[in-house]
Amino acid sequence: MFDTYVTIVGNALTAPEWRRTTQSNTLVANFKVASTARRLDRTPAAGSTGTASLVSLVILSRIEFPGSFPTVVG
């Protein structure tokens, strides 16, 4: 199976909910992230803000403990 790496930069809306699968004991995290696209607009020399994206994430990992996954709500 191929691994897919994705980077989402934004604010965590909810704290991760941790659980383990029953068969493979894989750690699963569920949480929501808000992200807003921004770009530099050189005319007024200020940033231009796009629309917000709200994303619900389900992350499967074989990490050993939730402390290795830094997430701060806010």
ZANU-685623 format. One record per atom (N, C-alpha, C): residue in three letters; x, y, z. Coordinates in steps of 0.02 Angstrom, whole numbers, plus 32768, in hexadecimal, padded with zeros to 4 digits. Layout:
% residues N
ALAXYZ/...
//
This chain:
% residues 74
MET802A7FC68000/MET800080008000/MET802C803E8000/PHE801880717FDB/PHE803E80AE7FD7/PHE802980DF800D/ASP805981048028/ASP804B8137805A/ASP803F81798036/THR801081A0804F/THR800181E28033/THR800C8215806A/TYR80378246805C/TYR8045827A808C/TYR802082BA8078/VAL7FFB82D680A7/VAL7FD38312809C/VAL7FE2834380D4/THR7FEC838280C2/THR7FF783B680F5/THR7FBD83E780F2/ILE7F9B83F0812A/ILE7F6684218130/ILE7F7A84518167/VAL7F7E84918154/VAL7F9084C58185/VAL7F5084EA8197/GLY7F4084EC81D7/GLY7F03850F81EC/GLY7EFB850A8237/ASN7EBF8516824D/ASN7EAE85148294/ASN7E8384D782A3/ALA7E9684B382D7/ALA7E6E847A82EC/ALA7E2E8494830D/LEU7DF5847C82F6/LEU7DB584918311/LEU7D9F8466834B/THR7DB38427834A/THR7DA283F88380/THR7DE083D38397/ALA7DE083BF83D4/ALA7E17839683EE/ALA7E13835083CE/PRO7E4B833083C1/PRO7E4982ED83A4/PRO7E2782BB83D2/GLU7DFD829183B4/GLU7DDF825983D8/GLU7E06821B83C5/TRP7E2581FB83F5/TRP7E5081C283E8/TRP7E2B818183F5/ARG7E37814F83CB/ARG7E1E810B83D6/ARG7E4B80DA83B2/ARG7E43809B83BF/ARG7E6A8067839E/ARG7E3A80388379/THR7E50801F8340/THR7E287FEE831B/THR7E2C7FAB8340/THR7DF87F838337/THR7DF67F44835D/THR7E237F0E8341/GLN7E297F0A82FF/GLN7E507ED482E2/GLN7E9B7EE182E0/SER7EAF7F1C82C8/SER7EF77F2982BF/SER7F157F5582F6/ASN7EEC7F6C8325/ASN7F037F97835C/ASN7F237FD78342/THR7F0D7FEF8308/THR7F27802D82EB/THR7F078069830D/LEU7F2F809C831C/LEU7F1580D8833C/LEU7EF381048308/VAL7EB8811E8319/VAL7E90814882EC/VAL7E808189830F/ALA7E8981C182EC/ALA7E7782038308/ALA7E44822482DA/ASN7E10824282F8/ASN7DDD826982D4/ASN7DDF82B082EF/PHE7DE282E282C2/PHE7DDC832782D6/PHE7DCC83528299/LYS7DBB839282A6/LYS7DA983C08270/LYS7DDC83F9826E/VAL7DEB84118231/VAL7E1B84468225/VAL7DFC847B81F8/ALA7E0A84BB8207/ALA7DF584F281DC/ALA7E34851081BD/SER7E31851D817B/SER7E6A85398158/SER7E51856E8127/THR7E7685A48120/THR7E6485DA80F3/THR7E9E85E780C4/ALA7E9085E78083/ALA7EC485F58051/ALA7ED386408052/ARG7F1486518051/ARG7F298697804E/ARG7F5D869F8018/ARG7F5D86DA7FFA/ARG7F9186E97FC8/ARG7FA487327FCF/LEU7FDF87447FB8/LEU7FF787887FBB/LEU7FDB87B07F81/ASP7FB987E67F8F/ASP7FA088137F5C/ASP7FCE88507F5C/ARG7FF788587F28/ARG802B888B7F28/ARG801088D27F1E/THR7FD388DA7F05/THR7FB9891D7EFA/THR7FB189447F3C/PRO7F8A892B7F6C/PRO7F8689507FAB/PRO7FBB89397FDD/ALA7FE8890C7FC9/ALA801C88F17FF4/ALA7FFF88D08033/ALA7FCA88AB8029/ALA7FAB88888061/ALA7F978842804B/GLY7F878819807A/GLY7F7287D5806A/GLY7F2A87D38054/SER7F1B87A78026/SER7ED7879C800F/SER7EC08759802A/THR7E86875A804B/THR7E6D871D806B/THR7E3786FD8040/GLY7E3D86BC8037/GLY7E0B86968010/GLY7DD5867A803E/THR7DB286498024/THR7D7D862A804B/THR7D9985F6807C/ALA7D7585EA80B1/ALA7D8B85BA80E3/ALA7D77857480CF/SER7DA3854580DD/SER7D9484FE80D2/SER7D9084DB8116/LEU7D5A84B78121/LEU7D528490815E/LEU7D598447814C/VAL7D888425816C/VAL7D9983E1815A/VAL7D9283B38197/SER7D6E837C818F/SER7D6C834881C2/SER7DA0831381B0/LEU7DCC830481DF/LEU7E0382D681D2/LEU7DFB829681FB/VAL7E0C825F81DB/VAL7E13821F81FD/VAL7E58820781EC/ILE7E828200821E/ILE7EC881EE8214/ILE7ED581AA8232/LEU7EEF817D8209/LEU7F03813A8220/LEU7F4E81398226/SER7F678123825E/SER7FAF81238268/SER7FC280EA8296/ARG7FFF80D78292/ARG801980A482BF/ARG804780C382F3/ILE803A81018305/ILE80618121833A/ILE804D8103837D/GLU8078810783AD/GLU806D80E483EC/GLU8044810B841E/PHE8046814D841D/PHE80218173844F/PHE800B81B68431/PRO7FD381D28449/PRO7FB88210842E/PRO7FE6824C8438/GLY8014824B8466/GLY804182838473/GLY806F82938439/SER80788265840A/SER80A4827183D2/SER808082938398/PHE804182A583A2/PHE801982C5836E/PHE800483098389/PRO802D833E837E/PRO801E837F839D/PRO7FE283A2837D/THR7FAD83AD83A3/THR7F7283D1838B/THR7F5983FE83C2/VAL7F51843E83B3/VAL7F38846F83E4/VAL7EF8848D83C6/VAL7EC1848C83EB/VAL7E8384A883D4/VAL7E8684F483DB/GLY7E72851683A4/GLY7E6F855F83A8/GLY7E898583836F/
//
